[in-house]
Amino acid sequence: MTLIAPSILTKQSIPYSKMIQNENEFIITFPYAYHSGFNYGFNCAESTNFALQRWIEYGKHSVQCACRHDMVKIGMDRFVLKYQPELYNDWCRGINLTPHPEDEQMSLNNPTIIRCSPTKKRLPMKSKRQMDH
């Protein structure tokens, strides 16, 4: 884990927040946000990765960090298969036909964005009825 001193962030005009998480509280980190934690004593912690359906495009356009071997990897194949089945075959071939949700210029200049499927394998196709259960 890398901790960055707040003074460095301030010097570079990078906005940041400091917060204390208490018992029975949740902190949600949005896409592309750097986060780290520090414990003030004994701690039993749990984290969960989750996403809303609108976050799928962020995941599809993200680039996996290769700086460490033990990084969390969340492949988008299952999400594309379930929520965008009409795009799944192209996704498996490394073709993403959807723009990044925050980059309108990308969709104007290049409607076909080539990306690799992180898992590099096809998932078994299910019928629409099977996916709803």
Secondary structure, DSSP 8 states (H G I E B T S, - for coil): -----HHHHHHTT---------TT------TT-------SSS----------GGGHHHHHH-----S-TT-----SHHHHHHH-GGGHHHHHTTEE-S--TT-HHHHHH-S-EE---TT-S------HHHHT-
